[in-house]
Amino acid sequence: MHADVRTVHDIGGGGKSHPGDLALQWADMDFPVFTLVNAFGQITVAEYGGQLLSWRTGDGVEQLYSPEPLRMYPERALRGGVPVCFPQFSGRGALPKHGLVRTKPWRLRAKTDSALILAIEDDAGTRTQWPYAFELMQTLVLDAGGLSMALDVHNRSALPMLFTAALHTYLQVDDVTRCVLHGLDGREYEDAADAGRYKTQHDGLRIAGEVDRVFADAPRDLLLQREGMSDLRIEQGGFSDSVVWCPGPDIAAAFTDMPAEDWQRMLCVEAAAAARPVSVSAGGHWQGWQRLIPMP
């Protein structure tokens, strides 16, 4: 099936009346994206990083956060949307932060009326840093059940492969300080914003500033209440952990790729394998997924 491959300049300029329209800037180059439009909304994915940039539901409401305009810097990952972290989550290892595939081009493997499938393989550059042969496939499905994202890892090596990974999902909110994330009450978490100390979550998780928490063996089902927007049910499988991140005002003020005040417009709720590595046998396969379901 023919893929709808366009540059970001074909999509539009990111005006306030169309929050999902994006303007990528990388020197003077247009940047290719893949789009899918159906009765349930629209998704837009960058070739660069295989990164989902925008998800509008059928009512035209943008559900993911990306800065406006979305700026591109050579050798740096895009801010917002859903970056794919592999084979390392954050700085938990010797590889570049969040791994090796966020700044490489992915190819469109297939497109249907409801799905985009993208893929990337190891190359000479990845093998100088991480000596494994692999293929990743990312399947994005937009249907009556919302948006589903699956990451398939294929170990093409002759040895077992260890990795950490995440779908680093930036959710759009009107005001993060008025949101509540339910489903984590009583769960232990590693607080990366407090020297990695282990603590226990009590009641719903509310955001007042910086939050950076890894919940190991997390529930499969969370609910994000967003004042001014529909609530969002967040399901996951394969990924054992949930990461909740918001930079807060001080860290956001140091970012060069998003307005400082935008820390209040986003909350990352990430499906992750972060607390301990995943092991895939030689020639083996693993899948992790996250599903986002707007609630009536």
Backbone bond lengths (Angstrom), bond angles and torsions (degrees), N, CA, C in turn:
res aa  C-N    CA-C-N  psi(-1)  N-CA   C-N-CA  omega(-1)  CA-C   N-CA-C  phi
1 M - - - 1.461 - - 1.521 108.87 -
2 H 1.315 117.17 136.84 1.459 120.66 -176.62 1.525 111.03 -66.65
3 A 1.309 116.02 133.08 1.467 120.84 -179.42 1.513 110.47 -86.46
4 D 1.313 116.33 141.87 1.457 122.28 174.16 1.523 107.29 -85.28
5 V 1.331 116.10 93.24 1.461 121.53 -177.74 1.519 107.83 -108.09
6 R 1.325 116.29 118.83 1.457 120.76 -178.41 1.515 109.55 -133.91
7 T 1.304 115.90 165.44 1.455 119.16 170.72 1.513 108.12 -90.56
8 V 1.328 115.64 164.60 1.455 118.65 179.87 1.512 110.97 -65.89
9 H 1.306 118.76 -26.24 1.453 120.19 178.41 1.531 110.82 -68.40
10 D 1.332 117.33 -23.47 1.457 120.34 174.46 1.516 111.35 -71.45
11 I 1.333 116.26 -27.00 1.462 120.24 -174.88 1.517 111.23 -77.91
12 G 1.302 117.13 -45.12 1.457 118.62 -179.29 1.506 112.01 143.77
13 G 1.334 115.94 -172.63 1.444 120.96 -169.00 1.492 116.92 -108.23
14 G 1.333 119.96 3.63 1.456 119.40 173.52 1.502 115.08 82.38
15 G 1.341 118.93 30.46 1.449 121.37 179.61 1.518 111.84 -67.63
16 K 1.323 116.86 160.83 1.460 121.04 -175.66 1.517 112.44 -64.21
17 S 1.334 118.13 -27.62 1.449 119.08 -178.96 1.521 112.26 -74.86
18 H 1.325 117.37 -14.77 1.456 122.57 179.16 1.524 108.63 -132.75
19 P 1.331 117.84 77.11 1.466 120.49 -171.73 1.506 114.37 -62.80
20 G 1.335 119.18 -17.40 1.455 119.78 179.48 1.510 112.87 -85.61
21 D 1.348 118.69 -15.46 1.451 120.73 178.10 1.511 108.74 -68.85
22 L 1.335 116.00 137.95 1.454 120.36 -170.73 1.515 110.54 -126.36
23 A 1.304 116.28 145.60 1.456 121.06 174.49 1.515 108.38 -123.05
24 L 1.321 117.08 98.04 1.459 121.39 177.18 1.515 108.70 -82.66
25 Q 1.301 116.11 138.79 1.452 120.43 178.45 1.518 108.69 -127.26
26 W 1.303 116.52 119.94 1.460 121.60 175.83 1.508 106.94 -141.80
27 A 1.345 115.86 97.23 1.460 121.55 -171.86 1.534 106.82 53.11
28 D 1.333 117.50 -129.77 1.455 120.62 179.32 1.516 111.79 -107.03
29 M 1.313 117.11 17.98 1.462 120.78 -173.15 1.513 111.23 -94.52
30 D 1.340 115.82 137.00 1.454 119.91 165.41 1.517 107.66 -72.68
31 F 1.343 116.23 149.45 1.448 119.05 -176.64 1.515 109.66 -118.69
32 P 1.340 118.95 125.76 1.457 120.41 -175.11 1.520 113.16 -72.46
33 V 1.336 114.29 141.87 1.454 122.10 174.99 1.523 108.23 -133.15
34 F 1.331 114.95 161.91 1.449 122.64 175.19 1.527 107.79 -114.94
35 T 1.319 117.33 136.94 1.459 120.07 -178.08 1.523 110.87 -125.70
36 L 1.311 114.34 152.20 1.455 122.38 173.83 1.511 107.29 -136.49
37 V 1.325 116.78 126.10 1.460 122.90 177.78 1.519 108.25 -125.78
38 N 1.317 116.42 128.64 1.456 120.26 173.86 1.534 108.62 -147.11
39 A 1.324 116.73 -169.08 1.460 120.59 -175.97 1.520 112.58 -65.29
40 F 1.325 117.81 -16.01 1.461 121.42 -175.64 1.524 112.95 -99.53
41 G 1.332 117.46 -0.21 1.449 120.48 176.74 1.511 112.77 136.32
42 Q 1.329 115.06 -149.68 1.465 121.26 -176.53 1.517 109.98 -148.18
43 I 1.327 116.47 139.38 1.460 121.47 170.75 1.521 108.85 -124.53
44 T 1.328 115.24 148.10 1.455 122.93 179.42 1.517 108.02 -131.43
45 V 1.326 116.80 126.05 1.459 122.95 -174.79 1.523 109.25 -124.26
46 A 1.323 117.76 132.26 1.456 122.12 177.28 1.525 110.06 -80.63
47 E 1.324 116.18 140.44 1.460 119.86 169.87 1.527 109.44 -59.66
48 Y 1.316 116.50 -39.89 1.459 122.99 -179.81 1.527 109.25 -68.23
49 G 1.317 116.80 114.91 1.456 121.08 179.63 1.510 114.63 77.97
50 G 1.360 117.75 -2.80 1.458 119.35 -174.48 1.511 111.42 56.06
51 Q 1.331 116.18 35.48 1.459 121.46 -165.72 1.519 112.01 -95.97
52 L 1.324 116.06 120.71 1.452 120.99 172.36 1.527 108.12 -64.46
53 L 1.338 115.83 123.98 1.457 120.85 -175.99 1.521 112.80 -103.75
54 S 1.326 116.34 -32.97 1.459 120.06 -172.16 1.521 109.71 -148.27
55 W 1.325 115.03 138.99 1.461 122.36 171.89 1.519 107.65 -137.69
56 R 1.325 114.38 109.53 1.459 119.89 174.39 1.522 108.60 -103.75
57 T 1.307 116.08 133.01 1.454 120.26 174.57 1.531 109.24 -75.54
58 G 1.335 115.98 173.83 1.454 120.25 -175.02 1.513 114.38 -59.65
59 D 1.337 117.30 -22.26 1.465 120.96 177.34 1.513 112.79 -85.23
60 G 1.349 117.33 4.25 1.461 121.72 177.17 1.511 115.07 86.31
61 V 1.336 118.73 3.31 1.465 121.87 -177.04 1.528 109.90 -84.34
62 E 1.327 115.94 127.84 1.462 121.54 176.30 1.519 109.81 -73.18
63 Q 1.346 116.30 132.20 1.452 121.87 -176.72 1.526 113.28 -107.00
64 L 1.343 117.26 -13.73 1.461 121.56 -179.35 1.517 109.74 -112.75
65 Y 1.325 115.22 148.51 1.461 119.95 176.83 1.522 110.77 -91.91
66 S 1.328 115.84 131.10 1.466 123.39 164.58 1.513 106.99 -141.07
67 P 1.333 118.53 143.00 1.471 120.06 179.91 1.524 110.38 -64.10
68 E 1.310 115.84 154.69 1.452 121.85 175.13 1.530 109.11 -120.88
69 P 1.359 118.33 121.22 1.460 125.50 -8.47 1.523 110.83 -75.86
70 L 1.326 115.85 155.31 1.458 121.30 177.48 1.522 108.48 -82.21
71 R 1.312 116.07 115.40 1.468 120.23 -173.08 1.525 110.60 -101.69
72 M 1.328 114.08 145.80 1.458 121.65 -177.56 1.517 109.16 -111.51
73 Y 1.311 116.90 130.83 1.454 122.26 177.05 1.524 108.20 -122.68
74 P 1.331 118.28 132.64 1.473 120.32 -178.34 1.521 111.90 -54.11
75 E 1.327 114.75 134.40 1.467 123.71 176.93 1.521 113.56 66.33
76 R 1.338 117.45 12.33 1.451 120.17 175.63 1.515 110.14 -116.83
77 A 1.318 116.21 147.17 1.456 120.54 178.62 1.524 110.08 -72.40
78 L 1.325 115.08 153.83 1.452 120.87 174.24 1.523 110.09 -71.63
79 R 1.321 115.80 147.61 1.458 121.60 174.94 1.529 108.86 -88.81
80 G 1.313 117.28 137.12 1.450 121.42 172.39 1.513 113.48 92.53
81 G 1.339 115.37 -176.43 1.453 120.39 -178.41 1.519 111.09 67.00
82 V 1.340 115.55 -134.05 1.469 120.49 178.40 1.523 109.21 -134.91
83 P 1.336 118.57 85.01 1.461 120.53 172.89 1.535 111.09 -63.72
84 V 1.325 115.64 146.02 1.462 121.46 175.84 1.530 108.39 -98.95
85 C 1.313 116.93 118.64 1.461 122.68 179.62 1.524 108.90 -98.72
86 F 1.340 117.64 119.95 1.459 122.49 -179.75 1.526 107.73 -169.97
87 P 1.328 120.31 141.05 1.461 129.79 -1.00 1.525 113.15 -94.72
88 Q 1.334 115.44 23.93 1.470 118.79 178.59 1.514 109.14 -140.49
89 F 1.321 115.95 132.51 1.446 121.17 173.96 1.520 109.49 -90.66
90 S 1.326 115.97 130.32 1.462 123.62 176.88 1.533 110.32 53.14
91 G 1.340 117.21 -138.67 1.454 120.79 179.77 1.505 113.07 -100.99
92 R 1.342 117.23 26.78 1.461 121.72 -174.92 1.523 110.65 -85.19
93 G 1.324 115.91 63.23 1.450 121.46 -179.97 1.517 110.57 154.41
94 A 1.328 115.87 -172.12 1.465 121.19 -174.43 1.517 113.76 -92.53
95 L 1.325 117.78 -5.83 1.468 121.42 -178.69 1.530 110.24 -81.78
96 P 1.341 117.37 168.49 1.468 119.09 174.01 1.526 111.00 -56.32
97 K 1.320 116.42 150.86 1.456 121.00 -177.19 1.524 110.88 -54.00
98 H 1.302 116.38 129.77 1.464 124.91 -179.85 1.525 113.48 66.57
99 G 1.337 117.84 14.42 1.453 119.45 165.97 1.511 116.54 95.44
100 L 1.351 115.27 -153.30 1.464 121.84 -163.86 1.519 114.82 -119.43
101 V 1.325 119.64 -4.80 1.468 119.17 -171.12 1.526 113.60 -110.68
102 R 1.320 118.70 -1.09 1.468 120.63 -177.16 1.521 112.88 -76.74
103 T 1.316 117.34 -16.68 1.467 119.81 -176.31 1.527 111.57 -120.81
104 K 1.326 116.16 23.80 1.464 121.23 179.31 1.522 109.80 -121.13
105 P 1.325 117.22 152.66 1.465 119.05 178.34 1.521 112.15 -74.43
106 W 1.315 115.51 136.82 1.457 123.45 172.48 1.528 108.02 -102.12
107 R 1.312 116.95 156.13 1.462 119.97 177.42 1.527 109.22 -108.96
108 L 1.323 115.57 150.67 1.452 120.56 175.83 1.519 108.53 -81.47
109 R 1.320 115.88 115.69 1.461 121.18 -178.72 1.527 111.13 -83.34
110 A 1.339 117.05 -40.31 1.463 119.72 -177.95 1.520 109.59 -162.92
111 K 1.323 114.60 158.12 1.461 121.76 175.53 1.518 108.99 -141.64
112 T 1.352 116.56 135.23 1.447 122.24 173.56 1.526 107.75 -124.46
113 D 1.318 116.71 -172.02 1.459 119.92 178.69 1.524 112.33 -67.57
114 S 1.327 117.33 -19.05 1.466 119.69 -176.56 1.525 114.04 -128.93
115 A 1.336 119.07 1.04 1.465 119.58 -172.73 1.521 112.22 -143.78
116 L 1.323 114.19 146.87 1.463 123.26 166.36 1.521 107.47 -118.11
117 I 1.324 117.12 135.16 1.462 122.01 176.60 1.516 107.84 -122.89
118 L 1.344 115.56 121.12 1.459 122.14 179.46 1.517 109.50 -117.18
119 A 1.332 116.01 156.40 1.465 119.58 -176.42 1.521 110.24 -145.95
120 I 1.325 114.67 156.77 1.460 122.47 174.40 1.521 107.65 -150.51
121 E 1.321 116.34 148.34 1.460 122.29 178.97 1.521 109.86 -123.64
122 D 1.328 114.85 165.60 1.464 119.93 173.01 1.515 109.05 -61.91
123 D 1.329 115.65 158.50 1.457 121.40 174.88 1.525 108.28 -146.18
124 A 1.300 116.29 -176.16 1.465 119.52 -177.31 1.521 111.14 -59.25
125 G 1.342 116.29 -36.41 1.464 119.54 -179.78 1.513 112.89 -66.99
126 T 1.347 117.55 -44.75 1.472 119.03 179.83 1.517 110.73 -66.46
127 R 1.342 116.62 -35.84 1.475 119.03 -175.64 1.521 112.49 -71.54
128 T 1.330 118.36 -20.73 1.468 119.41 174.30 1.522 111.20 -71.19
129 Q 1.337 117.32 -22.01 1.465 121.52 -178.46 1.521 113.16 -106.73
130 W 1.346 115.78 -25.42 1.463 120.76 -174.66 1.523 107.06 -150.77
131 P 1.323 118.59 107.45 1.466 121.18 -163.95 1.527 114.59 -84.04
132 Y 1.323 116.74 54.61 1.459 120.41 179.97 1.519 110.60 -128.68
133 A 1.319 115.24 146.61 1.463 121.86 170.43 1.524 107.76 -92.80
134 F 1.336 116.46 130.05 1.457 120.09 -175.69 1.527 109.99 -150.04
135 E 1.300 115.08 162.53 1.459 122.69 165.97 1.515 107.86 -135.28
136 L 1.338 115.51 132.26 1.459 121.71 172.97 1.517 108.45 -108.07
137 M 1.307 115.55 139.18 1.459 121.06 171.07 1.525 108.55 -125.59
138 Q 1.316 115.56 132.50 1.457 121.54 177.54 1.526 107.63 -115.59
139 T 1.327 115.94 122.08 1.461 121.29 -179.53 1.523 108.86 -112.54
140 L 1.322 116.61 122.26 1.456 123.27 -179.67 1.522 107.88 -113.79
141 V 1.335 116.38 121.44 1.457 121.62 -176.92 1.527 108.89 -120.36
142 L 1.331 115.99 125.12 1.462 122.94 178.81 1.523 107.73 -115.63
143 D 1.345 116.09 110.80 1.460 119.86 -176.84 1.516 109.97 -149.96
144 A 1.326 116.67 -166.00 1.464 120.78 -176.91 1.521 112.20 -62.84
145 G 1.327 117.61 -20.69 1.461 121.80 178.63 1.508 114.25 -86.07
146 G 1.328 118.58 5.08 1.460 122.03 -178.71 1.511 111.02 102.95
147 L 1.320 116.32 -141.58 1.462 122.89 -179.50 1.519 109.55 -116.47
148 S 1.333 116.21 124.96 1.463 121.88 175.42 1.513 109.44 -112.72
149 M 1.333 116.47 138.03 1.459 122.56 179.01 1.519 107.98 -128.98
150 A 1.310 117.03 124.32 1.465 121.21 179.78 1.516 109.38 -124.25
151 L 1.330 116.21 137.90 1.456 122.60 176.09 1.525 108.38 -115.82
152 D 1.333 116.30 116.86 1.463 122.33 177.59 1.519 109.45 -104.31
153 V 1.331 116.49 128.52 1.457 123.07 179.98 1.523 108.25 -112.76
154 H 1.328 116.62 121.91 1.458 122.63 178.09 1.525 108.57 -112.64
155 N 1.315 116.48 120.87 1.466 121.67 178.21 1.524 108.40 -86.99
156 R 1.325 117.12 109.49 1.458 122.16 179.70 1.528 111.26 -94.60
157 S 1.319 116.49 7.30 1.455 121.41 -177.47 1.533 111.13 -88.08
158 A 1.327 115.45 167.41 1.469 121.44 177.16 1.516 111.64 -90.27
159 L 1.335 117.32 2.40 1.460 122.43 -178.80 1.522 109.60 -125.96
160 P 1.335 118.29 157.21 1.462 120.32 173.29 1.526 110.78 -59.93
161 M 1.315 115.98 148.76 1.456 122.06 -175.85 1.525 108.96 -121.35
162 L 1.328 116.52 130.28 1.451 122.68 176.22 1.525 108.84 -109.47
163 F 1.340 116.65 136.73 1.467 119.51 178.83 1.527 109.38 -155.64
164 T 1.321 115.15 161.14 1.458 122.24 164.18 1.520 106.87 -118.09
165 A 1.340 116.51 160.35 1.463 119.25 -171.57 1.522 109.26 -163.38
166 A 1.348 115.32 166.33 1.462 120.31 176.29 1.521 110.20 -164.77
167 L 1.316 114.71 153.70 1.458 123.17 162.08 1.526 105.12 -99.72
168 H 1.322 115.84 105.60 1.475 123.78 -168.04 1.534 108.98 -86.84
169 T 1.325 116.16 71.01 1.461 122.09 -166.69 1.524 112.48 -78.66
170 Y 1.351 115.82 118.50 1.464 122.80 174.57 1.524 108.60 -92.86
171 L 1.306 117.63 111.28 1.460 121.38 179.65 1.522 110.29 -93.82
172 Q 1.321 115.64 140.44 1.463 121.45 177.98 1.518 109.72 -80.93
173 V 1.327 116.52 133.82 1.464 122.11 174.67 1.521 108.02 -137.10
174 D 1.325 116.51 156.23 1.461 119.84 175.82 1.523 111.15 -75.38
175 D 1.346 116.13 -39.97 1.469 121.63 179.42 1.520 107.36 -155.93
176 V 1.332 115.96 108.42 1.462 119.68 -174.35 1.521 112.46 -62.85
177 T 1.326 117.43 -25.79 1.467 119.68 -179.88 1.523 112.36 -72.85
178 R 1.317 116.78 -9.39 1.461 121.50 177.80 1.530 111.95 -108.96
179 C 1.334 116.10 12.62 1.460 121.54 178.30 1.524 110.57 -98.25
180 V 1.326 115.57 155.59 1.463 121.54 173.62 1.528 107.50 -135.82
181 L 1.339 116.22 128.54 1.459 121.95 175.61 1.519 108.09 -101.57
182 H 1.334 116.05 117.25 1.459 122.08 -176.68 1.531 110.55 -102.25
183 G 1.341 115.53 151.20 1.450 121.75 174.40 1.511 114.26 116.74
184 L 1.342 117.46 -4.58 1.462 121.30 -175.75 1.535 112.78 -111.33
185 D 1.327 117.27 6.22 1.462 120.76 -179.13 1.524 110.44 -58.64
186 G 1.334 115.65 130.17 1.458 121.77 179.02 1.517 114.69 84.14
187 R 1.330 117.99 -1.08 1.459 121.57 -177.50 1.531 111.13 -89.30
188 E 1.331 115.24 140.36 1.457 120.72 175.32 1.518 109.49 -78.86
189 Y 1.337 116.12 145.06 1.458 120.35 176.60 1.519 110.67 -141.08
190 E 1.312 114.42 155.39 1.464 122.55 173.21 1.520 107.08 -93.55
191 D 1.319 116.64 121.58 1.456 121.78 -174.87 1.528 110.20 -96.02
192 A 1.337 115.62 94.73 1.462 119.93 -179.28 1.518 112.24 -68.97
193 A 1.324 117.49 -16.74 1.458 121.00 176.62 1.526 111.57 -84.28
194 D 1.335 116.73 -2.50 1.462 121.77 179.22 1.528 109.55 -137.38
195 A 1.344 114.43 56.49 1.473 121.88 173.54 1.527 113.17 58.72
196 G 1.330 117.12 27.52 1.456 120.18 176.16 1.515 115.28 73.33
197 R 1.323 117.80 17.54 1.457 120.53 178.97 1.530 110.61 -66.80
198 Y 1.324 115.57 147.98 1.459 120.84 179.13 1.528 109.06 -93.95
199 K 1.329 114.84 132.52 1.457 121.74 -176.58 1.519 108.83 -139.12
200 T 1.323 115.98 174.83 1.452 121.70 178.59 1.520 109.73 -118.83
201 Q 1.328 115.66 131.76 1.456 121.00 177.27 1.519 110.26 -77.14
202 H 1.313 116.69 132.69 1.454 121.55 177.42 1.526 108.98 -118.43
203 D 1.307 115.81 126.12 1.463 123.24 179.97 1.534 110.37 64.96
204 G 1.333 116.01 -162.71 1.450 120.24 179.26 1.520 111.15 -69.45
205 L 1.327 116.44 149.44 1.459 120.96 -179.29 1.527 108.54 -85.56
206 R 1.316 115.75 119.61 1.470 122.70 177.75 1.522 109.17 -113.04
207 I 1.310 115.99 150.51 1.459 122.14 -174.28 1.527 109.56 -111.26
208 A 1.330 116.64 122.41 1.463 121.01 175.25 1.522 111.74 -117.31
209 G 1.332 117.48 -17.04 1.459 122.97 -178.87 1.512 107.91 -169.86
210 E 1.334 116.60 -140.00 1.460 119.85 -179.12 1.529 111.14 -64.58
211 V 1.325 115.36 132.77 1.469 122.74 173.80 1.520 107.29 -136.86
212 D 1.342 116.87 130.87 1.468 121.88 179.16 1.534 106.98 -149.92
213 R 1.330 116.43 89.94 1.451 121.31 -170.18 1.521 111.08 -127.58
214 V 1.321 115.30 134.50 1.462 122.12 175.07 1.524 107.89 -108.87
215 F 1.329 115.98 115.01 1.455 122.43 177.08 1.519 107.69 -99.56
216 A 1.325 116.96 105.12 1.464 121.16 178.97 1.527 109.77 -75.35
217 D 1.335 115.09 148.66 1.469 120.56 -179.22 1.523 110.80 48.66
218 A 1.314 114.54 53.64 1.459 121.63 -173.84 1.525 111.78 -76.05
219 P 1.333 116.42 161.61 1.473 119.61 174.73 1.528 110.66 -62.09
220 R 1.309 116.26 155.63 1.458 121.39 178.55 1.523 112.40 -80.53
221 D 1.319 117.44 -10.49 1.465 120.69 -171.08 1.525 109.39 -140.50
222 L 1.344 116.41 120.45 1.456 122.80 176.09 1.526 108.70 -123.94
223 L 1.316 116.00 163.37 1.466 121.30 176.94 1.521 108.79 -133.15
224 L 1.339 115.90 124.11 1.462 121.34 177.52 1.523 108.56 -104.26
225 Q 1.325 115.79 115.76 1.464 121.06 173.38 1.520 108.09 -87.75
226 R 1.334 115.79 123.25 1.460 122.01 -177.50 1.523 109.00 -121.17
227 E 1.322 117.01 108.78 1.462 119.66 179.33 1.527 109.05 -63.97
228 G 1.328 115.62 131.25 1.458 120.81 -179.86 1.515 114.05 87.65
229 M 1.337 117.35 -6.61 1.461 122.68 177.09 1.525 108.44 -137.52
230 S 1.325 116.07 166.10 1.456 119.34 176.93 1.523 109.95 -65.12
231 D 1.332 116.10 148.04 1.459 119.97 172.14 1.524 108.93 -65.03
232 L 1.328 115.91 157.91 1.460 121.33 -176.35 1.519 109.01 -129.96
233 R 1.324 115.35 122.29 1.460 120.51 173.04 1.519 108.13 -87.41
234 I 1.335 116.46 134.53 1.464 122.17 -175.00 1.522 107.79 -123.54
235 E 1.323 116.78 112.96 1.455 121.72 179.93 1.522 109.39 -113.42
236 Q 1.323 117.17 155.16 1.456 120.59 176.67 1.513 110.94 -153.34
237 G 1.336 115.53 158.78 1.445 122.60 175.97 1.519 109.45 -153.46
238 G 1.326 117.04 158.02 1.470 119.96 -176.33 1.512 111.25 79.34
239 F 1.316 117.50 -57.62 1.463 122.55 171.93 1.524 108.39 -66.94
240 S 1.325 116.24 127.40 1.464 120.17 -175.80 1.522 113.61 -86.02
241 D 1.325 117.69 -20.30 1.465 121.46 -169.60 1.526 111.49 -121.43
242 S 1.324 114.78 160.86 1.461 121.87 169.68 1.525 108.68 -121.82
243 V 1.315 115.59 136.07 1.463 121.74 176.20 1.523 107.84 -115.23
244 V 1.329 116.11 130.93 1.460 121.76 177.03 1.510 107.53 -116.44
245 W 1.348 115.91 123.11 1.462 119.83 -174.63 1.515 111.12 -139.46
246 C 1.313 114.50 133.75 1.463 123.06 168.72 1.526 106.00 -142.96
247 P 1.342 119.00 130.07 1.469 119.37 -173.96 1.516 114.43 -69.86
248 G 1.339 117.20 -24.33 1.457 118.43 -174.39 1.521 111.45 73.26
249 P 1.327 118.09 171.81 1.466 120.81 -171.70 1.516 114.72 -68.58
250 D 1.320 119.23 -36.21 1.462 120.40 -174.77 1.519 111.77 -71.16
251 I 1.318 117.82 -47.11 1.455 120.50 179.24 1.522 110.36 -67.85
252 A 1.336 117.15 -42.05 1.463 120.01 -179.72 1.526 111.97 -61.19
253 A 1.315 117.41 -31.19 1.465 120.64 -179.76 1.522 111.77 -65.19
254 A 1.329 117.37 -22.88 1.462 121.10 -179.49 1.533 112.32 -90.55
255 F 1.332 118.22 -9.59 1.459 120.82 179.88 1.523 110.20 -71.59
256 T 1.322 115.62 142.37 1.466 120.70 175.28 1.524 111.99 -101.80
257 D 1.332 117.29 -4.42 1.454 119.91 -173.96 1.521 113.36 -116.66
258 M 1.333 117.78 14.41 1.464 120.40 171.41 1.519 109.26 -158.00
259 P 1.336 117.91 147.89 1.470 120.11 177.49 1.522 110.71 -60.36
260 A 1.313 116.38 140.37 1.461 120.90 -175.34 1.521 112.38 -57.30
261 E 1.336 116.67 -37.27 1.460 119.51 -176.63 1.527 113.13 -74.85
262 D 1.333 116.92 -9.50 1.461 119.39 -176.86 1.524 113.70 -72.94
263 W 1.317 118.57 -6.82 1.466 118.72 175.59 1.526 110.44 -58.43
264 Q 1.340 116.78 -24.06 1.458 120.47 179.56 1.524 112.72 -83.20
265 R 1.334 117.78 -8.89 1.468 121.48 -176.57 1.527 112.51 -102.02
266 M 1.310 118.27 5.65 1.456 121.06 -174.04 1.521 111.57 -142.96
267 L 1.323 114.86 152.51 1.456 121.67 169.38 1.519 107.13 -148.08
268 C 1.321 116.54 126.50 1.457 120.70 176.94 1.523 109.21 -90.95
269 V 1.326 115.90 122.24 1.458 122.94 171.06 1.524 104.87 -122.45
270 E 1.323 115.52 104.95 1.460 121.95 -166.14 1.520 111.73 -109.34
271 A 1.317 115.35 132.62 1.463 120.20 168.20 1.522 106.72 -81.00
272 A 1.337 117.15 123.85 1.460 119.59 -168.95 1.521 112.05 -143.72
273 A 1.319 114.15 154.35 1.460 123.42 164.26 1.518 104.74 -118.00
274 A 1.323 115.99 87.06 1.454 121.59 -169.30 1.513 113.38 -120.31
275 A 1.328 117.56 -38.36 1.460 120.70 -174.09 1.521 112.05 -68.06
276 R 1.328 116.67 -32.70 1.466 120.91 176.39 1.530 107.66 -148.25
277 P 1.329 117.50 148.90 1.465 120.20 -176.28 1.518 112.70 -68.86
278 V 1.326 113.78 153.75 1.460 121.91 169.80 1.525 107.57 -88.51
279 S 1.325 116.76 139.50 1.462 121.66 175.59 1.526 108.80 -112.46
280 V 1.347 115.69 127.11 1.460 121.70 177.86 1.522 107.51 -120.76
281 S 1.296 116.98 125.48 1.463 121.48 -177.45 1.524 110.77 -66.74
282 A 1.314 116.35 161.98 1.465 121.67 177.40 1.523 109.58 -54.75
283 G 1.332 115.65 126.40 1.447 120.72 -178.35 1.511 114.33 76.41
284 G 1.344 117.53 5.08 1.459 122.00 -174.38 1.515 113.50 -89.06
285 H 1.329 114.42 -178.60 1.465 122.65 -173.52 1.518 109.47 -143.11
286 W 1.336 115.76 146.68 1.475 123.30 175.70 1.517 108.16 -140.52
287 Q 1.318 116.46 147.92 1.464 120.92 175.18 1.515 110.58 -134.25
288 G 1.331 115.54 138.09 1.452 122.78 169.30 1.507 108.75 -128.58
289 W 1.351 116.53 149.29 1.460 118.96 -176.31 1.530 111.30 -146.93
290 Q 1.335 113.36 159.75 1.462 121.45 174.73 1.532 107.73 -139.26
291 R 1.333 116.20 139.36 1.476 120.90 178.37 1.525 108.51 -124.58
292 L 1.330 116.60 133.40 1.461 123.34 -179.76 1.527 107.54 -114.98
293 I 1.329 115.66 122.86 1.457 121.06 -172.32 1.540 108.86 -126.95
294 P 1.333 118.78 106.64 1.466 119.63 174.57 1.521 110.39 -64.77
295 M 1.325 115.80 135.49 1.456 120.92 -177.94 1.527 110.06 -97.20
296 P 1.332 117.48 145.42 1.474 121.00 -179.75 1.526 111.00 -60.91
